[in-house]
Amino acid sequence: MSRFELCSFTDDDIELVTSAVGRWSDRNHVDVKSEHGQAALTQAIALVSSGIRLPEDIVARLDEVCAPPAPEYPKSLFGE
């Protein structure tokens, strides 16, 4: 799956992908232009290509497969 598949998407499909990825990135504090954001975009394209049509279903699936990395906290916060 690639962003080139967007060429065959309708305007509604493109809106579905962009709104779902935007919602996911806002919720997870991930920049869409980052590596994780681009992976989420690729996954969303694949999900829409496979027939998923509800934004909340796409966001839920992105939560499963594109979870952002856990933040690294300084060891001093843990008393080490």
N, C-alpha and C positions, 0 to 999 in steps of 0.2 A: 504494500500500500504506500502510496506517495502523494505528495501535494499535487502532482500532475493529474491525478484522478479528478481533481476539482474541475478540470476542463469539461468533463462530461456531466457535472452536477448542475441541477437547476438552481435558480436564485434561492429558492426555499431551502434546498439542501445546504448551500453555502452558508445561509443565515443560521441554520440549525447547528452546523459545525462551529461557526465562530461564536455563537451565543453560548453554546455548551462549554467550549474551551475557555471562553471568557469568564463564565460563572465558576468553573472549576479552578481557574488560576486565581481569581479573587479570593475564593474560599480557602485556598491552600497557600496563599501568599507566594505564588510562583510567577515569575516574569514569563510571559508567553514566548519571548525571544530567547529564553534560556534553554539549555539542553533538555530539562524536564518539560518545559512548556512546548518545545518542538515535538517531543515524544508524545505528549498528550494530544497535540494537533494531529499527528500521524494516526494515533489510535482512534481519534474521533472520526477521521475520514474513513477509516476501515469500518467502524461501527455503523456509520450512515450508509456506506456501501453495502453492508450486510443486511440492511433493512430496518435498523433501529430508528424510530421516528420521534421519540419523546426526549426532550432535553434532559429531564431528570434521570432517565435511564442511561443516557450517555455519561452524565456527570457521575452517577453511581459506579458505572463501569470504570471510568477514569480513576476514581478513588481507589478501586481495587488494583488496577494494573500500573498506575503512574503515580503512586504515592511519592511525595517529595521526601528527600532524605531528612532524617531527624536532625535537628539543630545540634551543633556541638557546643556544649557548655563548658566554661572553664572549670578545671578540677577544683578550684577554690570554692565553687558553689556547693560541692559535695563534701567538703571538709577533708579533702585529701591533700 
